[in-house]
Amino acid sequence: MDSDRRFLSQFEPYFEAINQALTRPLSTHVPMIEDIAHHSVLGKGKRFRPLLFVLSAQICGYGSSDVYHFSTIFEYLHTASLLHDDVLDNAEMRRKKPSARNIWGNPAAVLGGDYLYARASAVALECDRPEIVKVLNEAATRMVEGQFLELAHTHDWHISKEQYVEIIISKTAELMAAACACGGLLAGAESTAVEHLREFGLNLGIAFQLIDDTLDYTSCEEEFGKPVGKDLREGKITLPLIYSLMDLSEAEVSGLEERFKNRKVNDTDYVDLIAKVRGTGIHDRVRSEAKRYSDKGAGSLDYFPGSPVKEALLALNGYVIERSF
């Protein structure tokens, strides 16, 4: 985790400006909304999406400081989706503290997410660029579709790698792609530049989620900020487990599905299965898969001339493969 902090420290001026901007649109005369919004937004989030937006705007020549205000769109959308996810998953923890639903209950958490979606839309309209609103609407639609796909494949121990990738593209990568594309759109960049940025964000987002799903099996709770094995307990069959199941017979996979889906297991069973997945060297295999997407994303930036901002984007792209939380 120390290496993560050292790497991210180079972006501290960006994070400070983003965090300062995040507080401004959250004022409301309803105290509970403000409490939930502050608890959920102003925590230990990575701020990856707003940072990608800012850097993407800057690589296209945008120099105005209002880029930080507009960057809040992506943190609000992301946090709104997390509030809704935690209700669906009955999550107890989020970002190393109790989830909003754990404190205020499910109805309040859902409404808190709705509020943040509304705030994101309001800030987006201030950009006065219809094409940005269109991209955001498409990304939000895909995110909801991804959530439905994940719901449909809950406890599906026969889910294919292709179906899994479709879920993570919709739920995670599309918003990162939108953040990068909208940065270019804010700067008034030509369509080719915007498309290269979108492709960069999409592939970075896929790599990011692949590593996230691996850390759910290989990290520790203190580093990761949420219980390790959370996906397994929620019936989400992610790539580390998909790869591990490939070494089993059809009967063995069906047996595991029947036991875990019908809760005929205890904590020891979860711990044992997580240990078995870890023991297969799955981290290296998934990391290699993530690097393939990361390399593809880096190639999309070849379109842009060399600059400190381009180097920062490439550094972030490489970091998602190495991170420990």
Stockholm file with secondary structure:
# STOCKHOLM 1.0

chainA/1-325         MDSDRRFLSQFEPYFEAINQALTRPLSTHVPMIEDIAHHSVLGKGKRFRPLLFVLSAQICGYGSSDVYHFSTIFEYLHTASLLHDDVLDNAEMRRKKPSARNIWGNPAAVLGGDYLYARASAVALECDRPEIVKVLNEAATRMVEGQFLELAHTHDWHISKEQYVEIIISKTAELMAAACACGGLLAGAESTAVEHLREFGLNLGIAFQLIDDTLDYTSCEEEFGKPVGKDLREGKITLPLIYSLMDLSEAEVSGLEERFKNRKVNDTDYVDLIAKVRGTGIHDRVRSEAKRYSDKGAGSLDYFPGSPVKEALLALNGYVIERSF
#=GR chainA/1-325 SS CHHHHHHHGGGHHHHHHHHHHHHGGGCCSCHHHHHHHHHHHSSSCCCHHHHHHHHHHHHTTCCCTTHHHHHHHHHHHHHHHHHHHHHHHTCCEETTEECHHHHHCHHHHHHHHHHHHHHHHHHHHHTCCHHHHHHHHHHHHHHHHHHHHHHHTTTCTTCCHHHHHHHHIIIIIHHHHHHHHHHHHHTTCCHHHHHHHHHHHHHHHHHHHHHHHHHHHHSCHHHHSSCTTHHHHTTCCCHHHHHHHTTSCHHHHHHHHHHHHTTCCCHHHHHHHHHHHHHTTHHHHHHHHHHHHHHHHHHHGGGSCCCHHHHHHHHHHHHHHHCCC
#=GC SS_cons         CHHHHHHHGGGHHHHHHHHHHHHGGGCCSCHHHHHHHHHHHSSSCCCHHHHHHHHHHHHTTCCCTTHHHHHHHHHHHHHHHHHHHHHHHTCCEETTEECHHHHHCHHHHHHHHHHHHHHHHHHHHHTCCHHHHHHHHHHHHHHHHHHHHHHHTTTCTTCCHHHHHHHHIIIIIHHHHHHHHHHHHHTTCCHHHHHHHHHHHHHHHHHHHHHHHHHHHHSCHHHHSSCTTHHHHTTCCCHHHHHHHTTSCHHHHHHHHHHHHTTCCCHHHHHHHHHHHHHTTHHHHHHHHHHHHHHHHHHHGGGSCCCHHHHHHHHHHHHHHHCCC
//
